[in-house]
Structure formats: structure tokens, C-alpha cells
Amino acid sequence: MADFWTFGTIIYEMLYGAPPFYLKNRQKMFKDIVFKPLEFPSSKNVSEACKNILKGLLDKNPKDRLGCRGWK
């Protein structure tokens, strides 16, 4: 399940130039990873299909994450 999350973060970073939820304050960053909704910077022109894949890969709930659905 973590591999799909990691794959999503790599794609996000390649598209946007920084990982999702990145902050210099590591404690706040870890809190944001758990609680903050995924956001997409408007400065980049990324298709809705790509955003939907990222939303699936970066789903907070591992059981709902793209690639993990149906796993126990």
C-alpha cells in the first residue's frame, strides 16, 4: 500500500516540482500528510485525468487507495 502512495508522490513531484504536503517544518508536514486534503497548484496545467490518478494514489485511506482496493 505504501508503494502506491510513494508512486503517487513521485508523479506529483515530477509534475509540480515538489512533493505533496512538503514543508520545512517536519512536524507540520507529517500532520498535513495525515489530515490535509490534497491540493493541486493552479500554476501548472495538469489534466483532470492526471489529477484523478494522483487523488487515487494519494488517498488517505490505504484500503481506498488506487492499486490497493480489495486488499485486506
C-alpha positions as CSV (number, residue, x, y, z in Angstrom):
1,M,0.0,0.0,0.0
2,A,2.9,2.3,0.7
3,D,4.4,1.6,-2.7
4,F,1.3,3.1,-4.4
5,W,1.4,6.2,-2.1
6,T,5.1,6.6,-3.0
7,F,4.4,6.2,-6.7
8,G,1.8,9.0,-6.4
9,T,4.3,11.3,-4.6
10,I,6.9,10.7,-7.3
11,I,4.4,11.5,-10.1
12,Y,3.2,14.6,-8.2
13,E,6.8,15.8,-7.7
14,M,7.7,15.3,-11.3
15,L,4.6,17.4,-12.4
16,Y,4.7,20.1,-9.8
17,G,8.4,20.3,-8.8
18,A,7.9,19.5,-5.1
19,P,6.3,16.6,-3.2
20,P,2.8,17.0,-2.0
21,F,2.5,18.4,1.6
22,Y,6.2,19.4,1.6
23,L,7.1,21.9,4.4
24,K,10.4,22.7,6.1
25,N,8.6,22.2,9.4
26,R,8.6,18.3,9.5
27,Q,6.1,18.0,12.3
28,K,3.6,20.2,10.4
29,M,4.3,18.3,7.2
30,F,3.6,14.9,8.8
31,K,0.4,16.3,10.3
32,D,-0.6,17.7,6.8
33,I,0.1,14.3,5.3
34,V,-2.4,12.7,7.6
35,F,-5.1,15.4,7.7
36,K,-4.8,18.0,5.0
37,P,-6.6,17.4,1.7
38,L,-4.5,17.0,-1.4
39,E,-4.2,20.3,-3.3
40,F,-3.0,21.0,-6.9
41,P,-1.2,24.2,-7.6
42,S,-3.1,26.2,-10.2
43,S,0.3,27.4,-11.7
44,K,0.7,24.2,-13.6
45,N,-1.6,22.9,-16.4
46,V,-2.2,19.3,-15.5
47,S,-5.1,17.4,-16.9
48,E,-8.1,16.3,-14.8
49,A,-7.3,12.7,-15.7
50,C,-3.8,13.0,-14.2
51,K,-5.2,14.7,-11.1
52,N,-7.7,11.9,-10.7
53,I,-4.9,9.3,-10.8
54,L,-3.0,11.3,-8.2
55,K,-6.1,11.5,-6.0
56,G,-6.4,7.8,-6.2
57,L,-2.8,7.1,-5.5
58,L,-2.6,9.6,-2.6
59,D,-5.9,8.6,-0.9
60,K,-5.5,8.9,2.9
61,N,-7.3,5.6,3.4
62,P,-5.0,2.8,2.2
63,K,-7.9,0.5,1.7
64,D,-9.4,3.0,-0.8
65,R,-6.1,3.9,-2.5
66,L,-5.7,3.2,-6.2
67,G,-4.0,-0.2,-6.6
68,C,-5.0,-1.3,-3.1
69,R,-8.7,-1.6,-3.4
70,G,-9.9,-5.0,-2.3
71,W,-6.7,-5.7,-0.2
72,K,-7.1,-6.7,3.4
